[in-house]
Amino acid sequence: MPEIKHEIKKHIGILSENSKGWKKEVNYVSWNERTPKVEIREWSEDYERVGKGLTFTNEEVERLRDIFGAIDVKKLVKA
């Protein structure tokens, strides 16, 4: 089985951390030397192990920004 390589080009932010030290992060990541994309996924403390995640193109990130910007969280929670 071929080795899967990753390179975190930029750490964008940490969303949360669980009791085992894994962090759910937003990062700009290149897999197997391909074009980097924005990802949300869980990473082990040493960044060697990863959980399942979501990957977004730049256009999708812009769309998500617009969608999240339109959410009124206080009203959403009361719904």
N, C-alpha and C positions, 0 to 999 in steps of 0.2 A: 504494500500500500504506500503510495507516494506521501511524502511529508507535506503537510499543509503549513505554509508560513504566513505569519501576519506581522504587520508593522503599524503601530499606532502613530500616525503622522501628527495628530494633535489631540490632546485631552481637552474636551470642551466643558464637561461638568459631571459631577457625581449626583445621582438622583437619590440613592439610598445605599445602606450597607446592612447586611444581615448578620446574625449572631455568629456565623462561621467566618466572617471577614470578607465575604464576596461582596463586591460593589456593583450596583447597577449604574452604568455610566453612559454618557453620550460622548462618542469619540469619532474622529475622522480616521478610518482604517483602510489599509490596503491588504488584500488577501492574495497570496501567490503573485505578488508584484503587479497586480492589476490596478486600474484606476481606483483611487481611494473614494470611499463613500461615507456618509454620516451613518452611524449605527447607534442603536440603543441595545445593550446586552449586559449580562452579568459577567464579571471577570474575577478570577481568584486573586488572592493577594499578590502573587508573583507574576500575574498576567500570562501564565503558561496554560491555564485551563479556562475555557469559556463556556457560557451557557448559550442557549438559543437566543437569537436576537432578531431585531428588525433592522433592515438596511434601507436607506433612502438616497435617492439621487438629489442633486442640488435643487432641482425643480420641485421635487416632493417636499423638501425641507421648507422651501418658500411657501408652498401651499399649506403645510402644517402650521407654519408661523401665522398665516392669515386665519386659519381655522381656530387655533388656540387663542389668538388675540381677540376673537369675537366671543369667546366663552365667558360668561359671567359666572364664576365658580360659586359665589354665594347663592345665586338663584338655582344653579344646578343641584347643589346639595339639598336645597329645600324641596326639590321636585319629587 
